[in-house]
Amino acid sequence: LQLVEVGEVSPFSFFRSYGMDNSRATRLGFAFRAAPAWLSAAVAETLGKDGD
């Protein structure tokens, strides 16, 4: 656990874990790709790098 100042908390920082179910979104027509297909580019974009 890493404590941070107010305003610096990530929206992905939780004190508990929970699962997410994408089945309803899938039924409504949303498509999801596996994390390896997009994760490295998202991290690179966040860090201000090219991502290639």
Beta strands, then each sheet from edge to edge (+ up, - down):
end
